[in-house]
Amino acid sequence: MNWMTGHLAALLLGFCLDLLLGDPHWAPHPVRAIGTLIAALEQPLRRIFPKSQRGERSAGVALVILTAGISTGLTALLLWLCHRLHWALGFGVETLLCYQLLATRALRDESMKVFHALRSGTLEEARHAVSMIVGRDTQRLDAEGVAKAAVETVAENASDGVIAPLLFLAIGGAPLGMFYKACNTMDSMVGYKNDRYLSFGWAAARWDDVLNFIPARLSGVLMCLAAWLCGLDGKEAWRIFRRDRKNHKSPNSAHTEAACAGALGVQLAGSNYYFGKLVEKPTIGDPGRPIEDTDIRRSNHLMYATAVVSLILFCGIPLVVSLLKGGFFHG
């Protein structure tokens, strides 16, 4: 099979494995390896560059270059070596990498823990479950606030945890998927606006914004389409997406939240407490009704539908075209 057909087929199989198996926490995972690399590079880079704003920004740029370069280069080298031994080995390894770089099932599983805690557990258990997937303070949240936080997490992470990786994997196979995941992981680890990372994490945060600019907007549009396909309010999803998709300090975070809020007919976002301090944020969507625990399940249905639509567009259609051209049997 040629390279394009091979990596698209690996992506399709990897997506199916993700839905079937989720994220086995006991197994080695490339994202954890990236996190270890980032942690290992931070202190040496801080020592090498001057302790000034410019020096810290330069150290952050070096972190982005080294982390993305090492992650992408090692992935490409691994696949090259495997394909040199046998095409089936290369295909199997790329399938495994595609599977590990997607988080569709993991996002569903973690958010549904909140649903089950709200449905059959205590409020404290639900607060603890949602604290595992959000950054806000959860001890002040009532049941509606807990459900809202879980829905927001599913909606926002549908883009950078599912749709964006699918897009990068479809374009450039596992190496480009690993490149995206390395940059996204850097942003989640050092892209904070606090005293420690304001300058050092500047490059990681800005580069993540650049990489997610198109995927975030594409994810919002596809979520509106998926809302219609899975029986939710696609018309309202489109209206709220167009109106509220910029209601966030991040240029990319509100697109899928806006589509999800419209599809469900609820209001998301708004002010919350972080580290004991109230942070004012605009709302997304209209307060048509109170958010309930069932909305967590609905948001997961919407996220799955969006993922399948994206897979068809990014992978399924190109793969069929490639097979019809005979690409599976050549190369």
N, C-alpha and C positions, 0 to 999 in steps of 0.2 A: 504494500500500500504506500501511497505517497505521503509526504509529511503532513499536508493539510488534512487529508482524509483520516490519517492516523490520529492526529491530536484532537480532531472533532469527535471521532469515535471514542477516544479515551475520555473526553469530557462528558459525553453522553452516559457512558458507563459509570464514570466517577460520580455524576449527579445522582444516578440511581442508587449507588452504594451509599451516598450520603443520606438519602431519604430512608434507606433500609436500615442502616447501622448507626447513624449519628456519629457523635464524637466519642470514641472509646478513650476515657481519661487515662487508662493504664498504658496505652500504647505511645511510643514516641511520636511527636507531632512537630511539623516544620515551624509552626507559629511559635511554639515554645522555644524551639532552637533559635529563632530570630530574636525573641525576647532575651534569651541568654546572651546572644551576641551583642545586642544593644547595651545591656547592663555591663558587659565586659569592656566595651569600648568607651563608655562614658568617662570614667575617671582618668584613664590615660590621655584622652583628648583634652580634658579640662586642664591637665598638667602641662601639656605641650603648648597650648595657646595662651596668650596673655589673659590675665584676670580683669578684663574690661568688657564693656558691652560689645565692642567690635570683635574682641578676641573670642568671647563666648559664642557670638554668631558664627564666626569662622569655624570654631570647633563643632558647632551644630551642622554646618554645611559638610564638614568632613565626615561626620557621623552618617549623614544621609548618603553620601557617595560610597562610603565603605560598606555600610549595611546593605544598601540596595545592590551594589556591585558584587559583594561576596555571595549574597543570597541567590541572585540571578545567575552568576557565573558558575557556582557550584551545581545548581540545578541543571543548567545547560550541559555542563561537563558530565554529570551523572547520566543524563539521558543519552548523550553521545556515546559514552562508554558502553551502556547497556545495548544500544542499537548496534554497535560494532560487534557485540557478542552474538546477538540474535534479535531480529525485529520484534519477536513476541515478548522478550524480556523488556525491551524498551517500551513497548506498548503497555505492558503490565505495570511498570514503574510509573509511567505517566498517568495511567488510570488511578493509581493509588494517590499520587500527588494531587490530581484534580479533586478526588474525593476529600482529601484532607484540607484543601484550600476553600471548600464550600462549607457554609454553616447553617444551611436551611433547617435540617433536623435538630441541630443543637439549639438554635434560636427558639424553635417550637417547644422543645423539651423543657428548657429553662423557664420560659414564660408560662407553660402549662403547670409547672410546680406552684406558681402563684395562684393560678385558677383553682387547683385542687385544695390549696390551703384556704382560700376564701370560701370554697364550697363546703368543705368538710372539716376544716381545722379551726384554729383560733386566729384572731387578728394579729397577734404577735408572731405566729408562724408565717402568716402571709407577709407581714412586714419584713421578716427575716429572709423569706424567699425572694422578695423583690429587691432587697438590698444587695443580692448577689449579681443583679443585672443592671442596676442604675447607680448613678453617682450622687444623687440627692440624699438628704437626710430622710429616713423613712419612719422614725419613731413618732413623728407628728401626724402621719398619714392616717386617715380613716379608711374604711373599706373601699369607698369610691376612689380615694386618692391612690390606693395601692393598685386597683384595677387600671386606673388611668396611666400610672407609671409603667405598668407592664405593656399596655397597648402602645404607648409611645415608643418603648424599646423595640418592640416588634416592627413598628412602622419605620423608625429611623434606621435600624440595622438591616432592614430588608434591602437597602441600597448598598451599603459598604460591606455587608456580610454575605450577600447572596448575588444581587444583580451585577454589581461592579466586578466581582471576581469572575462571574460567568462571562462577562464581556471581554475582559482581559485574557482569560483562558481561551476563549473562542478566537481571538485575534492572533495571539502569539503562543499558545500552548502553555505548558507548565512553567517555563522560564519567565514569561511575561506575567503569568498569574502570581508567581513567587515575588517578582518585582513589585507588583501592586500590594501584595500582602505585607512585604517588608516595610514599605512606605506607610501603609495604614497602621501597622503595629508601632512604628516609631511615633506617629502622631498620638496614639493612645497612651504611650509611655512617657513621652517628653514634651508633647505639644500643649503644655499647660501655661496659663498666664499667671504664674505665681513667681515669687522671688527666685526660686531655684531654676525654673525653666523658661522664664520670659524671653531671655536672649538665646540660651542654648537650644531651646526647642523651637525657635522661630522658623528655621528652615524646614524642619519636619512638618510643622503645621501648615506652612504656606504651600509646600509641595503636595501635601495630601489634599489641600483645597483645589489645586490645579488638576490633579489626577481624577478627582471626583466631580469636577465641574459638569462634564457631559453625562457620566453615569447617573448622577443624582437627578438630573432633569429628565433623562430617559426613563429612569425608574419611576418617577412620578407619573409620567404619561402612561407607561405600561400598567401601573397600578390602577389608573382610572379605567383602562380597557379591561383589566382583570376584574374590577368591581362589577362591571356590567356582565361579564361572562359567568361569575359565580353567584349571581343573584342579589348583589348589593346595589346601592344607588350609584350607578356610574355617572349619571348626569350631575348629581350633586358633588360627586368626587371631582369631576372636571371643573365645576364652578369654584369650589373651595380651593382646589389646586391652583387655579389661575389667580385667585384673590389673595391667598395667604401663604404661598410658597416661599415668600421672602421674609416671613415673620420670625426670623431667628438671626442671632448675631453671626452665626456661621453661614456662608453663602450656599451651603449644600444640604443642611440638616433638615429643613422644613418641607422639602418637596414631597417626600413620601408621607410625612406626617399629615400634610394638608390633604393629600389624596385619601388617606385612610380616614381622617376625621370626616370628610365629606361622605365617603362611602358608608360609614357607620352612623352618620347623623349625630355626632357628638362633638364636644369641644375639647381639644387637647392643649398641651403646653400651659402657659401662664406662669406666674411667679411660684418659686419653690425655695426651700431652705437648703443651703449647701454649707457644710461645716459650721452650722449654727447661725449662718447669716442669710437673711432673706435676699434673694436675687430676683429683681423685677424682670419679667419676660412677657412679651405679647402672647395673646392666645391665638390658637389656630382652630378654625371651625366655628360653628354656631352651637350654642347650648340648647339643642333641640330636646334633649332628655338627659337624665343622669347616666353616667357610665356605670355599667354593671359587670359582674365577673364574666358573663357570657361574651362580652365584647373582646375578651382576651382570645377566646376560641375563634370568634369571627375574624379578628385581625390576623390570626394564623392561617385561616382559610384564604384570606385575601393575599397574604404573603406567599403562600404556596401557589396560588393561581398566578400571581405575578411572576414567580420563578419559572413556572411551566411555560407561560407565554414567552418569557425571555429566552428560555432554552430552545423553544421552537424557532424563534427569530434568529438568534445568534449562532445556534448549533445545528438544529434539525434541518432547516431549509438548506443551508450551505452544504451539509453532509449529504443530503439527497442529491443535490446538484452535482457534487463531486463524484458520487457513486454512479450517477447516470452518465457521466463523462468517462467512466471506466477507471477513475482514480484509485479505487480499492485494489485493483489488480496490477497496478504499475508502480514503479519507484523502488 
